[in-house]
Amino acid sequence: MMHIDQVRLNFNPHALLALNLILALVMFGVALDLKLSDFRQALRTPKALAIGLFGHHILFPAGTFLLIRLIDPLPSIALGMLLVSSCPAGHISNFFTHRAGGNAALSVSISTLSTVAAIFMMPLNVAFWAGQDAGMRAIMHDFSLDPIAMLTEVGMLLGVPLVAGLLISHRMPRLAARMLKPMRIFSLGVFAVFVTGALLANWKFFLAYGAMVVGIVFVHNACALGSGYGLARLFGLAKRDCRAVAFETGIQNSGLGLVLIFNFFGGLGGMAIVTAWWGIWHIIAGMALSTYWMKKPLLAAKAGA
């Protein structure tokens, strides 16, 4: 069996271009449902919002680096973990938060602002933390990763569709309202079909190398969810807010991570496989945790308990 870093998932240039466009389309569909007032509303709960963003963009990447030092995975797998931890929140986190009885409005606010912040924080986190480890630093050097180039790429994939959707929502609210549901269904449906097809096309690699990353992703994701919830409880947030922060920390936009791996790291096997498995596992974990919390509803009178 070949070394995991010699594996190249079956993504031709046309498929990669399609993934880029689909990801931008998903972001555009999300932005159609946002309004400038949403950002003002988010600022009315600055403590919860700041804790959510801190947990996502500071605590989780730093915690990931400590986990890497503890378990000492292959450098490519470590860099994949770090890249995932630096991604913005995955917007399915809003669904899980709502399902779990958490603060859905806070979840949407953190998701949106984490996406905006990721344009700058993602390249910064990857460059800084990878630079602290010789193995990850060597990979960055081999692929001549330029943080500015990554910033530009992330800005195009996230910033442009986000701004476009916000402009339509603000200036043409009726059009945005008509487009919202069909665009959301279409973009997420196409994304699901694409991911399923990519998974089937690369199934032999997941069978052959999955054992190397399954346990790592399980622990990594559990640390993300647990650290988000624990941080929110530490600062005295209500439990419904804690649930929102947990999902905003533990559900990542791994689709963006895969795009960057193929665009900047040539689809390096260890990075690609750990990120792809993250994309599968965090949905399983999110469904399981939200189902558990559904069975423990929060009474309004005890929401802060």
N, C-alpha and C positions, 0 to 999 in steps of 0.2 A: 504494500500500500504506500502510495506517495505521501510525502510530507504535506501537512495541511496547508502550508503556504504555497505549495505548488498547484493547489487546486484553483481553478478559475471557473466560477459559476457561469452557466450558460446565459450570458447577456451580450447580445451583439450591439453594435452602435445604434441601430434602429430601436431596439428594445430600451436601451438606456435613454435615448431621446424621448421615447414614449413615457418612461417613468418620470423624467423631468417635467414634461408637459402635464401629466396626470397629477403630480404633486402640486404644481402651480394651480391647476384647476380646482383641486380640493381646497387649497388656501383661499382662492377667489370665492368659492361657494361659502366658506366659513365667514369671510369678510362681509358678504352680502347681508348677513344677519346681525352685523355690528353697527352701532351708532356712536357718534361722538359722545352722546350722553352716557353711554356705557362706561366710558373711561372716567367721566366725572363721578358717576355712581361708585366706581371702584375706589376712588380717592376718598369717599366718605368712610371707608373702613381701612384706613392706611396701615394700621398695625397688622391685620390679617393678611393684607396684600403684600406688605413688606416681608412678612415671615414666609409666605408662600414663595415669593421670588428668591429670597435668600436661600431657602431650602433647595430650590430647584437649581439655581445657577452657581451657588457657592458651596453649600454643604454637600450636595450629592457628588459633584466632581471631586472635591477634596476627599470625601469618604471613599470614593472609588479608587483614588490613588492609594489610600491606606490599605484597602482590600487587596489591591494588586500586590503591594509589598508583602502582605500577609500570606497570600496563596501562591504567589510567584508563577503565574501562567506564562505561556509562550509570549514573547513580545508582541506578536501580531494580535493575539487574543487580548492581551492587556490594552493595546491601543484601540481595539474595537470596543472594549468596555468603556474606555475613557471617552471615545467619540460618542457613544450612546448616551453616556451621562451628561454630555455637553449639549445634546439636542434639545430643542424646545419641547414643551409639553405636547403630547399627542391629544388631538381634540376629542378622541373617544373618552378621554378622562371626564369630560362634561357629562356624558351619558352615564358613566359609572357613578359619578357623584350624585346625580339626580336619583339613580336607581337605589343608592345606598342611603337616601334620606339626608345627604349632606347639603351644604350651602352651594347650590348650583350657580347662583349669581357670582359668588366669589370664585368658583371654579372657572367660569367663563372669563372673568377678569384676569385671573392669573395666567390662564392659557394664552390669552391675547397678548398681554404684556410680556410674557416669557418668550413669545414668538418674536416680538419686536426687539427685545433685549438680546435674543440669541444671535441676531445679525452681527452684534459686536462681541457678545460673551462667548459664543461657541468657538470662533477661531482663537480667542484669547485663552480660554480654558485648555483647549487642545495643545496649543503651543507651549503654554506655561507648564502644565503638569507632565506632558510627554518629555519636555526638556529636563525634567528632574530624574529621568530613568535612562540608563545607557542603552538598553535594548530598544525602547520606543524612540529614543533620540536617533538611533542609527537608521530606523525605518524612515523617519521624517527626513533624514539627510539623503537616504537612497532615492527617495521620491521627490526630493527638492521641494518640499511643501512650503509654499509662500502663504503666511497667514492673511496677507492682503488679498491674494487671489481667492482664498476660501471665503473671506468676508464678502467679496464681490459676488461670488457664486451663491452664497446664502442669501445675500440681499436680493439677487434676481429671483431666487426660488420662493422666498418668503415675502420680502418687502414689496416687490412690484405688484403681485396679485392682491396683497393685503390692502395696499393703497388704492388700487383700482376698484376693489369691492367696496371699500369705505366711501370713495367718491360717488359711486352709483347710489349707495345706500343714503348718503347725505343729500345729494342733489336731485336724485330721481327715486324717491322712496317707493312710489307706486310700482315702478319698473322692478326695483329690487325685491319688493314683496311678491310680484308675479314670478320672478326668476328663482326665488329662494328655494322653494321645495323641489322643483324639477332639477335645478342645478345641484343641490345637495344629494339627491337620490342618484343622479347620473354620475357625478364625480366619484362618490363613494362606491357606487356599483362597479364602475370601470376600474377603480383602484383595487377592489376586492377580487375581480376577475383576473387582473394583471398579477396580483400577488399569488393567487391560487395557481395560475399557469406557471409562474416562475418557480413556485415550490415544487410542482410536479416535474418540471423540466430538470430540476436539480435534486430530485429526491434521493438518487443514489449517493450523492455527497453527504446529505443529511444523515442517511443511514450509516455511512462509513465513518463519519467524523463527529456525529452528533454527541457521542458519549464524552467527547473532549470538552464540550461547551454546555451541555444540559445542566449539570450541577452548578457550574459557575454562574450561569444566567439565573438559575433559581435563587442562589444566595444573593447575587447582585440585586435582583429585583426585590427580594424580600427586604434587603437593607434599605433600598430606596423608599419603599412604602412605609417601613417601620421608622426610618429617620424623619420622614415628612410628618407622620402622625406624632412622633415623640417630640419633635421640635415645637409643633403647634401646642401640644399639651404643656410643654415646659414653660411656654410664654402665656399660659392661661386662656387660650382660645376656647370657645364653646365647642362641644363635641362635633356639632354639624360642620363647623369650620375646620376642625381637625381632619374630618373625613375628606373634605375638599382638598386640603393641603397634602394629605397622603397620596391621593390619586394624581395630583398635579406634580408631585415629586417622582412617583413610580411609573407613570405612563409616559413614554417618550415617543417622539416622532421618528421612529426608526427608519421609516421610508426615506426621510431626508438623509439619515446616516448612510444608508445604502447608496444613494445617489453620490454622496461625497466620496465614499470608498471607491466607487468605480471611476469617478472623475479625477480623483487626486492620488489614489493608491493602486490603480490598475486592477481593482477587484481582488486585492490580496486575500488569500483563502481564509486565514484565521480571523481577520477583521470581518470579512463578508459573512462567514458562517455564524459567528457569535452575534452579529447585528441582525441577521435574518431570523435567528432563533429567538432573539429578544422580541422581534416583531410578532412572533407567534405567542410566546409565553406570556407577555404582559397582558394580552387579551384574555388568556386563560386565567391568570392571576386576578385581573380586574373583575372578571365575571364571578369568580369564586368569592373574592372579598366583598363585593357589592351584594352578593346573595346572602352572605353571612350577616352583613349589617342590615339588610332588609328585614331580617328576623329579629333585629334588636332596634325597633323604631325609637326615635327620640321624642318624648313628649315635649310640647312647647314649653311647659313650665320647668322642665328639667334640662332644657337644651344646653345650658352652660355647666351641667353637672359632670 
